């Protein structure tokens, strides 16, 4: 098959997938909750934010049975900056006030001081019952991961996580380390058995193959994966990883929606010399603004069969904007999706910078 014929076949397959995805989105919006995962051992009732139902559409978080608002709060941006409590805590409070019922953070957000978990924990002292709380371990060993979890629970002011995730799985080396006899997988299973966590998940944004291998080896409840309008142009997650996650009835959480702003026309690239000295600059120098609006970026991903999208917010105003967009969302047509993919192509590499970082 020629390169041109291969490209035609890929585009035809993708068009069919997007069409199927639109139907799946409608199903996600309308379906009743699925039965909870048989492997999960929740010891407390699921969180419930009374403002969610009126704030935005909700979808099923896979086999967990939890109904999640289609916009969720990410733990980066304002939440990962040190000594930023005056900005970060109001962002979290406002998100909950306006109906967000899922908050994502990690043991590595905010450096060794773990600022993100600290800020979220400050709010969780008072409002733990309103948020499905997710954190992560980047450690690949059992003991290292359990130490991460112990500190996460302390910083988050809770006795359990709703979701604990293997963070940033990008290579087959990661997979083998995780599934080694003393690997992180043993920690996840132990934590669930001890009811320190309710559900287990994986996250990744580098390449799809390692994530697909994880899904084949273990029935994880959720996957947090990078999905934006540039995705089809480089190492696509849409083409095979996303359908596999759907087949496994996983909760699917989209991230990197605006790609740290690099996909947005309102974004101004930093000086090239600064990019060359930052981890984001490796292999994906940004020389121009993006090409999409925030509405286009969010609606593209929400028109795929995802449960929710997480976006880090730098201010209360950004929280309000994103919740407003979520409230007004209706799925895009096949033609609209294709147009946004084409529109993103000129900036696709800078918008997928995380797929070009050097890995061991």
FENLINRA-V223482 format. One record per pair of residues at least 12 apart in sequence whose ideal C-beta (glycine too) atoms are under 6 Angstrom apart, sorted by the first residue. I is the first residue (numbers start at 1). GAP is how many residues later the second one is. Records with the same first field share a line. If there is no record, write none. Layout:
BEGIN
I: GAP, GAP
END
This chain:
BEGIN
18: 316, 319
19: 315
21: 283, 284
22: 309
24: 281
25: 280, 306
28: 31, 32
29: 28
31: 29
33: 27, 32
34: 26, 29, 31
36: 29
37: 26, 27, 184
40: 158, 159
41: 154
42: 156
43: 152
46: 20
47: 82, 83, 84, 85
49: 52, 81
51: 48
52: 17, 47, 49
55: 43, 44
56: 13, 14, 43, 270, 271
57: 13
59: 248
61: 190, 246
62: 187, 188, 189
63: 186
64: 135, 157, 187
66: 66
68: 34, 239, 240
69: 30, 31, 32
70: 232, 238, 256
71: 251, 252, 255
72: 30, 236, 238
73: 22, 27, 30
74: 30, 236, 237, 238
75: 29, 30, 31, 34, 41
76: 33, 236
77: 235, 236, 237
78: 13, 236
79: 37, 40
80: 29, 30, 35, 36
82: 33
88: 31
89: 30, 33
90: 226
91: 222, 225, 228
92: 31
93: 30
94: 222, 225
95: 224
96: 31, 34
98: 225
101: 31
102: 30, 206
103: 17, 28, 30
104: 30, 206
105: 12, 15, 30
106: 29, 30, 61
107: 30, 41, 45
108: 30
114: 41
117: 35, 38, 39
118: 37
120: 36
121: 34, 35, 36
124: 32, 33, 34
125: 32
128: 30
132: 30
133: 28, 29
134: 29
135: 17, 26
136: 29, 31
137: 30
138: 29
140: 37, 38, 44
141: 41
142: 40, 44, 45
145: 39, 42
146: 41
149: 42
160: 36
161: 36
162: 36
163: 36, 38
164: 33
165: 36, 38
166: 18, 36
167: 36
169: 33, 35, 41, 42
170: 34, 36, 37, 40, 189
171: 39, 188
172: 38
174: 36
175: 35, 38
188: 12
199: 22
200: 20, 21
201: 19, 20, 21
202: 12, 18, 21
203: 21
205: 21, 51, 149
206: 149
207: 28
208: 29, 33
211: 30
212: 29, 32
215: 29, 33
222: 28, 29
223: 22, 27, 29
224: 29, 31
225: 12
226: 29, 30
227: 27, 74
228: 28, 29, 31, 35
229: 71, 111, 112, 115
230: 114, 118, 121, 122
232: 109
233: 112, 115
234: 118, 121
235: 120
246: 59
251: 56
252: 54, 55
253: 55, 57
254: 47, 52, 55
255: 55
257: 40, 41, 44, 52, 54
258: 39
259: 92
262: 24, 28, 88, 89
263: 27, 29, 34, 88
264: 26
265: 24, 25, 26
267: 22, 23
269: 17
272: 13
280: 73
282: 75, 76
283: 73
284: 65, 66, 69, 72
286: 64
290: 57
291: 52, 56
295: 30
296: 44
298: 27
299: 33
300: 40
302: 27
303: 28, 29, 34
END
